[in-house]
Amino acid sequence: MSLIASNLQGVYRACAAAIAARSTRYSEPVNIVAVSKTKPADDIAAAFGAGQRVFGENYVQEGCEKIQTLRARGLSGIEWHLIGPLQTNKAKPTALNFDWVQSVDRLKIAEALSRHRIEAGLPRLNVLLQVNVSRELTKSGVSVDAVLAMADDISSLPGLQLRGLMSIVENTPDENELRTQFRTLRALFDTLAERMPSIDTLSMGMSGDFSIAIEEGATMVRIGSMIFGSRGAPASYG
Ligand SMILES: *Cc1c(COP(=O)(O)O)cnc(C)c1O
């Protein structure tokens, strides 16, 4: 078995253990996004060979190149998520190549994505609203207070399907602080899901904290280094 395949098996096992350990309040399945940013298409093909079908990329151009490469190699059935910051001038290639965008935090971006999906005759693009729950100034995302109003605006766009929330919590060893941030997100997600039937996804938790995120109600985790190894070049959240 390749290293990536055995890493992936370890991640699946750890997720299953966290699901078994969580409160019975949470019954949704947990989806795993394999974050392949900075890693070559061959690594994605290895994870695909081991059964993984959902991948996340941070940079539009790098992601689009890998999407084309793997499509040309005949790998089909992959669900591609953009999880990194998005500029309006990259909205078109994003809307044409990705299946989900998790990093929507401005109405202007949402409107551009919606327009490009419709112009291309594509089905609605799945989007998550990125929330800045840690209130760190360096992080993108809308503030907790602004989420419900922005969700209302985004849900009216005809080319998008608002599926829920995404957040990058603080990078801290303080487990209580982590749990507090994850719980705030889950409460916000529950409020939103009560108002809108399309809401079914809460994307939170990365390699260092996904077990805690699952215990606190994540329905999607984004895991990079634990599957593909550490990233040599410093990435945004490396
Ligand atoms: C890089 C990245 C991840 C994965 O991080 P790891 O710590 O390598 O698991 C998850 N989410 C976002 C938004 C990222 O940029």
The ligand as a Gaussian input file, in Angstrom:
#p B3LYP/6-31G(d) Opt

LIG

0 1
 C       -4.576000      23.899000       4.237000
 C       -5.974000      23.930000       4.698000
 C       -6.567000      22.830000       5.343000
 C       -5.816000      21.558000       5.682000
 O       -4.849000      21.796000       6.643000
 P       -4.034000      20.594000       7.353000
 O       -3.627000      21.169000       8.641000
 O       -2.890000      20.281000       6.451000
 O       -4.967000      19.458000       7.492000
 C       -7.902000      22.924000       5.687000
 N       -8.633000      24.032000       5.427000
 C       -8.109000      25.101000       4.817000
 C       -8.964000      26.282000       4.550000
 C       -6.773000      25.086000       4.437000
 O       -6.262000      26.173000       3.844000

